[in-house]
Amino acid sequence: MAFNGLKKAVTLTPSVRTLPSGVPAAPLLNLAARAPADHAHGHGASGPRSTATPRWAGGVSRTSAGLASKSYVTLPPTTPSTARFLHTSVAVKDAPQVPDFSHYRANDNDSNRAFSYFMVGTLGLVSASVAKSTVAEFLKTMSASADVLALAKVEIELATIPEGKNVIVKWRGKPVFVRHRTQAEIDEARETNWQSLRDPESDEQRVKKPEWLVMLGVCTHLGCVPIGESGDFGGWFCPCHGSHYDISGRARKGPAPLNLEIPTYEFNDAEGKLVIG
Amino acid sequence: MAFANTLYNTFFRRNSIFVPTIFAGAFAFGIGFDTGVTAFFDHWNKGKQWKDIRHKYVEAAEEE
């Protein structure tokens, strides 16, 4: 232990470092502090100043640790603190001969630019097409397929229905009544005082051609199928709860709140057909 | 090189022209692509589709 202590005492570092210029280094004391423009005042580069250094430029002050010199304006001394090595040889470059890249350079910047933008535009064009067709194909999956559309329409040969007869066809899982009305029935339907009915509708609103009455055969009360050519009004009669419909399919008596519903239909006059749906 | 400059100055210089050109081109490309693929499909399957053999059966049905 004593040896170590002695060794420590001997190997103390020097308390003062000498700069290469021979001046002892004093880190807290800036011996080179100068005013921003201290020349041509009748004094040399060194020595006592003939003018007072302004406070904002710094100066020497006493602190508890000793003297401290601060200069805010002048640069710190540029004296190198490391040993300077001299060399007289030419520095060896890492790559003494730069390769010739002119062969790889583009001959024409304009066509290069146009080509680059053309490729960008082409990519955008293809991307836009892909995005559009993706969205379009996805939306197509929501539309009805061909077999559903084929089932959605029913065609009836009108020539096969004699006057004064009913035909019931199935359309989208529901019965549809097609009535070929006689002239007397048409007159009866049109002369009714329809304004006073429960669901006031004129016969003209309910048929496209007066001799053809097309309507859904579902009772508007609870969905039974009414019986044709019966009831108190010469039209339809629902056996479930006793609703009576007239020859235009209007609710006249019983619990039914509305007239029989009219589906969308068209007449194909060229082929003499009725197309429901 | 004059062509490249003309192309650049006409279409690529302004984004307001560049982007609508791309969209219009995508529209035209979509139509052309559909038409071309359909034509190729019809050519490849010539004589096999219903529209190619329909006249045989429809005429026969009318004769009956």
Interface residues (C-beta under 8 A of the other chain):
Chain A: D108 D110 S111 R113 A114 F115 Y117 F118 G121 G124 L125 V126 A128 S129 K132 S133
Chain B: M1 A4 N5 L7 Y8 F11 F12 F18 V19 T21 I22 F23 G25 A26 F29 G30 F33
